Each structure stands twice: as C-alpha cells, then as structure tokens.
Amino acid sequence: MSEKRSSFTGKVGFVMAAAGSAVGLGNIWRFPYLAAKYGGGIFLLVYIIIAVTFGYALMSAEIAIGRKTSLSAIGAFRQLDKRFGFIGYLASVVPIIILPYYSVIGGWVGKYVAAFCTGQAHAAASDGYFTAFTSAPVEPLIWFCVFIGITAVIVLLGVDKGIEKVSKIMMPILVALTLFVAIYTACMPGAWEGVLYYITPDFNKFSATTVLAAMGQLFYSMSLAMGIMITYGSYMKKDVDLESAVSQIEIFDTGIAFLAGLMVIPSVFVFSGGNEEALGQGPGLMFVTLPKVFDNMTGGSFIGAAFFILVLFAALTSSISLMETIVSIFQDKLHVGRKMSCLIVLGICLLLGVPSSLGKGIWNDITIFGMDFFDFCDFISNSVIMPIVAFLTCIFVGYIIKPQALVEEIEGSSAFRRKKLFIVVIKYIAPVCIVLILISSILDTLGIVTI
Ligand code: PHE
C-alpha cells in the first residue's frame, strides 16, 4: 500500500475511498438483522446517537492520527508514544478475524447472484432454501472460496483501482435500488407494522446488550477500531477538510444502513409475521426475506439479480480493503514479498473461513460459549476486541498524547466546530461507557449474570 501514500487527490477522492471500505455487507446484511433482533426502533435510535458521538469522535481521531504520522496503525501508535505500539497490533488482529467470515457471507451473496441469474429466483424465495444451502457441507465452501479467491486475485494484481472505479458507478445504483425496494416493500399489505417497529423506539427493549451490539455494529460498519481509518488518514492531504469528510462518510454509511433496514425489516412482517422468532433469525435474515419480496414483484428476478450483483460489488470493495490491510501488515512485519504475504493471508482465511462456513451447517453443534464458529468470530471481533481497541484509543488520545495534539491536526484543515464534543467524548464519555457496556455484556453473554 505504501506506493499509494498521499495519493488521494482531494476530499472527494478521500471520501469515496473511505466510503468504499465502509459501505459493505455491514450496512446491507448486518445492520438490518441486528436492528430486527434488538428491538427495531430502539436499536436504530441508540445506533444514531452513538454514531454522532462515539463514531464521529473516533473516526476523527483515527484519521487525524493517520494524517499526523503518515503511518498505518502499528507504526502510528508507536511513533506517537513508544509504549503504545501494542494498540496498533491489537487493532490489526481485527481484520484478520473478520475477513474469513466476511468472505463466507460474500460467498452467500455470490450464490444468490447465480441463482437469480439462472432463473431460480422463485426457488430462492421458498422456505428452507437458505438453510438448505448454508447447511450443505460443500456448496457454501465453494462459494466462499470463489469470493476469497476473487478478492485475493484483485489484491495480488493490484487492480483494485479498477474495481473502485466500477463501484463508484454501482454504488449510487445500489442506493437507488435499495430505496426502490424499500418503498415497494413498505407498500405491501402488512408492511406498515414493520416500518413502525423499525422507526419507533420501545424503551422496554433497551439493555446493555443493545448498546454493545449497536456499538460493535458502528465500529464494523464504519471500519473503525481496526486501524483501517488510520491507514486511510495517512494518505490524506494536509489541506483536505477532515471534519467535513468525516461527516460525509458517516452520513453516507448510516444512510445506506438505514435504507437497508427499511427494506428488510418490513418484509419480515409481510412474509413471516412480526413474531420474535422471525425477527431474531440472525445472519440469514436478508437472504430469507428479500427473495420473497423480489418473487412478489413483476420483473423481480431481474431486479433481484441486479440487487445481489450490486451487493457483491459493495462486499468486494470492503473485502479488498480488509485483505489489503492485512497483506501490507504481513509484508512489513514478516519481511516477505507481496505475493507471499497474499498467500499467507489466503491460508489464514481458509483456515478460519472453513469452520465459519461449516459452523452454519454440519459443525453447528461445535460451539464456543454457546456460539457456532461464525457467530463466535463475529462476537469476539465486534463485541470484544473492537470495543477494547476503541477504549484504548480514547485513553491514548485523551490522556497520553492529549486531545490537543489531534485538535491541532484537525484545525489545520477544518473550522472544527465540534471540537468540544470531540474532547468530551474522547476523554470522558466514550471510555466510561465502553467499559461499563463491555463488562456487563460479556457477563451477560457468558451467562454469568443477566442485566
Ligand atoms: N465496513 C465494512 C462493511 O460495512 C466492513 C469492513 C470492515 C470493511 C473493515 C473493511 C474494513 O461491510
């Protein structure tokens, strides 16, 4: 990646690249199923509050750290204070855990593209199709290998610029199509109840786990707490308005997640009733409900095919940025060439991706703390390591290098209207909240106490 340093020409280039990494399966697949599971409106509300406070402060801090040091995570923390290089290492573990299972879902999307393109749209909408596919021993593995293989080839050939160009055209179409599907779904009989479930907060459903899930999702969706935004910041020119770039990425990312929820959740009400079980399905939600919506539409197989192709592109831009990050870390730390580094990453992905995929099928009964391997990878990265990295980053910025060091960096290019908010969140609110939520939710998950 080093040859790309400071290659973003201006704010638009930076925002587009960062948004390409941020917008992906997290927004379209993960956000709706979490919102459905954690009470709809209350999850949405908590998410938005966290996005404009924690999300804003943390993203500004990470990009500013990167721009100030012109280094990626590991080097950046070390340069600012020798004793804290370990935060960079910890952050770097996250993409390694995420990429394998991310590719499993990428593979699922690939399967749905193929199904919709080969006239199996109706079959894909039938009950049990998704479970039959994901629990089969071989087929999901093949799709997983195809997805990770494409990602690796693009990273290896360095043709990600081409992909990014294509996705710049695809992304706006994806937004338009998502909006169309959301409106279509909302107009179906029974959907309104789902829309209300999604936008009206029910405070009885509030718990520490809701907050932790929303926080994990925020980090995941905005590619925070894993060193990625630090790397992107290191490529950002000094005169690009950092504050407004952060606002734009946040609005874009949250906007797409919101639309995806609006598309998926009401369709759960239309097709499966709004009962707890249907809402709490988890990772399969989008794959189960959307084909039913498409099956109901005139021209639905065409629209469905277009939709899954666009999602596949969004997923690829994200998986490429994940793999690129890991490859460059291994290149630097293990002193190996790019090809070798790519191969090592591919090996790790296969090693962790295969059990993730099988965890949804024949290895379903092999569990860690009650979770299959897929869910465990998701939990340990989003709900444990990322909050810890975020906490350490706040302590590091708030008390070690002091917020002023980054305020100066940001003020170099921006009016920094939300400076006070930045300082208060980084120093006090974020660290306290993260610790409380992390502890209570881990105890809860391990079944020690229920809060
Ligand atoms: N933010 C991406 C998404 O929402 C996932 C991702 C995380 C991508 C980290 C790159 C790096 O899907």
Residues whose N, C-alpha, C, O or C-beta is under 5 A from the ligand:
A	BS01	LIG	S21 A22 V23 G24 L25 G26 N27 Y220 S221 M222 S223 I228 S318 S321 L322
